[in-house]
Amino acid sequence: MYDIVSFGQAVLDVYLMSKKFRIVRDERFITGQAECFAFGTKVELDDILFEVGGGATNTAVTFSRLGLSATIVTKIGIDYAGEEIMKSMKEHGVSTSHVIVNADGRSGYDTIFLTSSGERTILVYRGISHTLSAKEIPWPKIHAKWFYVSSLAGNIFLLRSILRFAKKKKIKVALNPGALELRHGLSVLKPLIRDVDVLLLNRAEASKLLSIPFDRDRSIVRGLDKVCNGVAVITEGEKGSWVCDGKVLRRIHINPVKAVDTTGAGDAYGSGFVAGMIKRPGDFDYALRLASINSASVVQQIGAKHGLISRRLPHGKKWMRIRVEQIRAG
């Protein structure tokens, strides 16, 4: 019996770092700015780094470091990336007994262009991970108290299967849907997210999903709470986060930190929150603090795992001055 099973992606992250990368602001780009370098030239790199990433592995390592028994359900190929993923999980104490290995495709790769300010652009190759199907998962062998479901590359049928199995076996579920799942819209997702125990989204994702203006923060949180019978969590990066359990709306503020790499911040926050809920059921303040500390710690190092906290929490850091604000829901 595992404390928790993480479903999602497992990839090899390749970091490319150079002072030659420039941020160019232009409304033609989705975010209003782009990370650029000169066309037709050779760009000197200051450093290159290989790290194992993906939502399934990032969250599982948090759970393991915080003393929980964890395993992952993901799909990889028989290649260098696959070998590194398996090696990393074993080193972090995460079981690989439910990893599906397939020789017919390549493992996923992410190429990350990292600026000196910690912002990044990611080129995503999902590889064989996006072909994971419900029929490949060894359901009879999965025994757990919790499921943590991150991006499934838009596979709604797989998401339904996971939630159906969890309900049948009375397994609690935390859901952090990826962009491809969210593209299906509220009409498709509402029946699925209604009964999850913890729903995690960032403010921009929740705003778009609910069709509520981005600047109406409390309306977004309450709106998400209405479509989810469990705990709704909204993250806002360095601005903090919100959580609503249908009775009390909490907001947490955290001192800003100097970010070196924001890759994995969302996974660190979500897994920290869920770990807190498992370790101290019903203690939202503890879960919020654990989530915020984990996320703030991970962005201060390159890679999605190096900064993840362990059972012995760090002390004496300015960024740990966290203030929890409680606002009655209604």
N, C-alpha and C positions, 0 to 999 in steps of 0.2 A: 504494500500500500504506500503510494507516494503522497507526500503532502500536496504536491502540485505538478501538473503536466503543462508544458508550454507548447502551443501549436503555432506554426508560422514558418518564416523563412530562415535559412541558414546559408550564409554567403561568405566569400572571402573579400574583405575590404582592402583595396589598394589605395593608399594615400599618396597624393602627389603634392608637394609643397614647394612654392617658389615665390620670391619677392616680385617676380615679373607679372604675376596675376594681378589684374586691375579690375576694380568695380566701376562699371559704366552705367549711369542712370539713363533710362530710355523707356518711355511709356509703351513701346511696342512689345516689351517683355512682360510676361504674366505678373511678375513681382515688382515691375517698375525699375528693375536694375538687372545687370548681368555681370558675370565673372568672365573677363576676356583676356586674351593675349594676342599679340600681333600675328596676323595671317601670313603664311608663307615663310616663316622664320623658324629657327631652332630656339626653343625656350629652355634655358638652363634651370634644372631643378635643384633646390637646396637640400631636399631630402625625399626619400621614398620609404614607405612603411607598409607592411602587410599585417592585417589583423583580421580575426574572425568576427563577423557581424551577423546581422539579421535578427528580427524580433524574437524568434524562438530562443536563440542562443543568448542574446543579451539579457533577457528576462530570467532565463533559467539560472544564469550565473549569479544574479542578485539573490535569488531564492536560496541557492546553495551556500553563498557566502553568509547569509543571515541564518544559517543553521537548519534550513528546511530540506527535505529530500525531494529532489527534482529530476525530471526527465524531459526530453523533447520529442515531439512528433514532427518530423520534417522529411524532406527528400533530397538526396545528394547523389552525385555521380561517382564513378570510380576514377578519380583524377587527383591531381595535387591539392586542389581546393577541398575536395571531399576528405582527403587524408588530414589536412590541417584542421578542418572542422571537428572531426572525430578526436583528434589529438587534444585540441583545446578543451573540449567538453570533459574529457577524462581528467585533464589536469585541474579543472575547476570542480571536480566532484559531481558532475552532472551525468546521469545515466544515459547511455546511447542505445539502450536495448530496443527502443521504439523508432529508431532512425531507419527510414526506408532507403536502401542503397540500390541504385539501378545503373546498369552498364550502358544503357541506350542513350544517355544524354550527359551533358556537362553540368557541374555544380554552378551555382550562381556566383557572379562577380559584381562588385560595386567599385567603380573608379571614382575617387573623391578628390576634387580639386580644392585644396584647403588654403584659405588666405591667412595672413598674419593676425587678423582680428578674430579668427575662429569661425567665420562663416564659410559655407561650402556649397559647391555644386556637385551633384552626384549623378554619374552615368550608370544606369541600372541595367544589368543583364541578369534576369531572373533565373535563367537556366532551367534545369529540370525541376527545381523546387515548385514552379508554378503549375506543374502537371500532377501534383499530389491529389489523389482521389480518395473518396471515402472507402472504397472497396479495398484499397491497399493497406488501410490502417488495421492493425491487429486488435480490434475492439475487445475481444474476450480477455486479452492479457493486460488491459489498461485498468488499473485500480488506483483511484486517487480521491482526495478530498476536494481538490480544486482543479479547475482548468483555467489557464490564461491563454486567451486567443488573440493573437496579433494579426498582421496582414496575411491574407490567404490568396493574394493576387486576384481578388475579385470573384473567387469561387463561392457563390452563394449556396450552391447545393452542398458543398463540403461544410460550410458554416451551419447550415440547417442540420446536417448529420451529427455534427459535434454537439450542438445544443440539444438535439433529440436524445442522444445517448446520455448526456449529462442529466437531463431531466428524469430519464428512466432510472438511472443509477443514483439519483439524488446527490449529484456532484455540483458544487457551487461553481459559478462561471464569472470570470472577469473578461470583458471584451474591449479591445482597443482596435477597432476596425481601421484598415488601411484606406488609402485614397481610392483604390479600385473597388472596394466594397461600398464606400460612401457614394460613388458615382451612381449606384442603383437607386438612390433617393430614399426619402422617408417612407413612401408607400410600400416599398419592398422591405426595408429594414425594420420598420416599426413593429411588426409581429415578432421579429427575431430579437430585438433589443428589449422588448417589453419585460421579459422575465429574467434577464441576466442580473446577477447579484451586484456587479460593479461595471459601470459603463464609463470608459475613459476617452475623452476627445479634447483636442485643443480648441481654443475659442473660435478660431477661424473656421474649423471644420464644423463645429456645432452651429455657428451662425448660418453657414451655407445649408446645412442639412435641414434646419428648422425654418429657413427663410426669415430670420429675424435679423435686423440691422446689427452690424458688428459692435456699434457703440452702446447698445442696450445690454450691458453685461448681466445684470440681475435677471432680466427677461430671458436671456439665453439659458442661464443656469436653471431657472424655474421651468422653462420650456422643455429642457432635456429631462428634468425630473418628472414631468408629466407623462412622457412617453416611456419612461423606465421605472418599473416598480422597485428596483433596487437602489443602489447608491450611484448618483450621477456626479462625475468629476470633470471639471473644466480646467485646463492648464493654460497659463498665459506667459510661459517662459520666465524671464527675470522679474516680471510683475507679480508672480505668485500663482495662486490657484484657488478654485472654489470647489466645495462639495456640498451636496444636498441629499438628505436621506428621506425627504418627504415631510420632515418635521422641523428640522433646523438647517438653515443655510449658513455655512461657515466659509470664511475667506481667510487665506493665509498669505502673509506678506513675508518676503525674505530679502535680506540685503543682497544687492547685485554683486556678482563675482566677475572676475576677468576671465572670459571664456577663451579657451585655446582651441576647442573643437566641440561644436554643438551636436555632433553625430551621436545618437544614442541617448540624448537627454530625455526624450519622451518615454523610451523603454525603461530608463532608470527610474523615472518618476512613477510610472504605472506599476512596475514590479515592486518598487519600494512601498507604495501605498497598499498593494495587495498583501505583501509580506507582513505589513503592520496589522492588517485586518485578520490575518491568520494567527499571528502571535498574540494579539490582544483583541479578540472579537468585540466589536462595538466601540472601541476606543478610537474615534475618528481623529482626535487631536494627535495621538501617537502616530497613526498611519500617515497623516499629513506631514508631520515633522520628518518621519523616516523617508517619505517620498521626496520631500524638498531637499533634505540633506544629501540623499543619494544622487539626485539630479545635479545639484550644485557642485558636488564633488566630481562627478564624471566629466563635466564640461571643462574642468581645469586641467585635464590631461588629454593627449591625443589617443583616439580609440574609444570604443564604446564600453570597454570593460575595466581599463586600468584604474579608474577612479571609483569604481563601485565599492561601497562600504562593506564592512564585515560586522560580525556580531559585536565587536568592540568598537563602538562608535567613536569618531574623532572628537576631540575636545579643544577648546581654546581658540576656535576659528571665528573671525568676525561674521562670516556668512552664516553662522549658526544662530545668530540673533533673530529668531523667528517669532513673529507676533500673530496669534490666531485671533481673528475677529468673528464673533458669532452674531448672526442676524436672523431673527425669527422668520421662518418661511411662512408664506400665506398668500 
